[in-house]
Amino acid sequence: MKDVPINERIRVRQVRLIDEEGNQVGVVDTREALRMAQEREYDLVLVSPNAVPPVARLLDYGKWRYEQQQAEKEARKKAKRTEVKSIKFRPKIDEHDYQTKLGHVRRFLEEGHKVKITIMFRGREMAHPELGSRILERAVADLGPAAVVELKPEMAGRDMNMVIAPAGKAQAAS
């Protein structure tokens, strides 16, 4: 949390003052607002410095800052983190291995993660990138409506990459 100017650190001539109950007092000289804060044993906190005139409030700064930190902490907890999971295939992948890896991809998508599928080419396999494309197309077809292609298959050195996302995520983003 960034520090907000309080009491003597407020360097503006006038502020729109809000008292401790949340009632608007009006535009007041900063010195007058400070005097009112000291009389009532509160801090003068600049809560909206970009407003014209800036908005200041009479409140208990320690308590207010604690509540702000708790709110930020709660927001961080609720924020869902999505990862890009990665899974690698080979152009000559066996059927059982393909089904196993496809199961992993399906599970990642159900958990709400994006998945980067990589086809790794070695040696002479580089001469047949269509084999990799076929595997990627098959994977998308086998996953059906659960997945949406976010990044079309593209070659990067000896690898062919494609990124897919859960179907619900793609609709939410667009």
N, C-alpha and C positions, 0 to 999 in steps of 0.2 A: 504494500500500500504506500502510495507516495505521501509525503508530508504535506499537510495543508497549513497555510499561515494561520496562526492563532495570536490573540491579544496584541502585543506590541509589534509583532512581525507583520501585521497587516499594513501595507504601504499604499493605501488609496485614501483619497480625501473623504469620500462619502460611500456609504454602504446601504443596501436595502436590508433593514433589520427585521429579524423574526425572533420573537421572544421565546422563553423556555416552554410555553404551552403550545407553540406553533402558530400563534397569531402574528399577523404582519403589523409591525409598528410603522413602517414607512421608510423613506429615504432619510437617513440621519448622518450627521457628521461622525467620522470614525472615533474621534476623541470622546464624543458624547456617548456613543455605543459602548466604548471601553469602560467609561465611568458607570454606566448602567450595569454592565456585566460584573464589575467589582462590587457594586452595592448589593447585588443579588447573589454574590458568591458563585458566579458561573464564569466560563471562559467564552470569549468572543471568537468564533471559528468561521473562517471564510469557506463556506460550503460550495459556492458556485462562483469561482473567480472570473470566469469568462463572460458572465452576464453584465449588462450595462444598466444601472450600476451593479457592482458585484454584490452577491447575497451573503450576508453574515448571520450567524445564529447564536443565541445565548444557550449554552449547554455545558454539561460536564464532559470535558474533552476526553478524559481517561475512559469513561464509560462508553462514550460514543465511538471511540477508536476500537475498543474491545468488540463492540457490536458489529462494526464494519469488518473486522478481521474474521469474526465468526461467520458472517454472511459470505465472505469470500471463500472461506474454507468449505462451507456447505456447497457453494456453487462449483468448486473444484471437484468435490465428491460426486456431484450429480452429472458432471460433464463426462460423456462417454468417449473413451479413447478408442479410435480405430487404428488397427495396425495393418500393414500390407504384409501378408504372409506370403512366403515364396515356396514353390514346389517345382522340382526339376524332372523333366522327362527326357528320354533318348529317342531318336527316330526309330530304332529297332526294338521298342519296348514290347515285352511279352504281354499277352492279354490279362493275366492275373495281376501283374505289376501295375498295368494301366488301371484296372478296376480298383486296386488298393489305393493308388494315388488319387484317383478320382473321388474315392470316399473321403480322403483327407480334405480335398478341395471343397467338397459338399459340406463337410463339418465346419470348415473355416467360414464359409458363406453363411451358414445357419447361425454362427456366433456373431455375425455382423461385420466380419473383416473382409477387406479386399484381398484378392489373391493374384500374385504375379506368377504366371506359368511360364517356365523357361524350357525350351527344347535345346539341349546341348549337342552340338555337332562335333564329330572328330574326324580327322583325316579326310577320306574320300566322300564321307557323308555330306560334306559341304557342297558337293556337286548336285545334290538333290534336296534343295530347301522345300520342295513341294511335299516331301514326306512329313516334315515338321508342320507345315500348314495344315495337312490333312489331320494330324493328331490334334492340333488346336481346334479345328473346326468340329471334329468329332467330340471333343471334350465339351464344347459349348452346346452342341446338340444333345449330348447325354445329360447335361445339367438342366436343360430345358428352361422353363420360365423362372427358375430360382436364381439365374445369373444373367447379368447384362455385361456385354463387352464394353469396357471403359476405354481401353487403349488397344487398337487393332494390332494384329501380329506384325512385328517388324524385326528385321535383322540388326543385331548389334555385335559386330565381330563374329565369333563362332556360335553365338546364341541367337535364338529367335524368342522374343518376349511378347507376352500379351497380358494385360491386366483386366481382371473381371471383378465386378462388384455385386453384392447382393441386390436382387431386383428391387426391393423396397427402398434402398439407399439411392439408387440412380434416379428413381422418380422423385424422391424428396429433393435431390440436388437440382433437378431441372425444372 
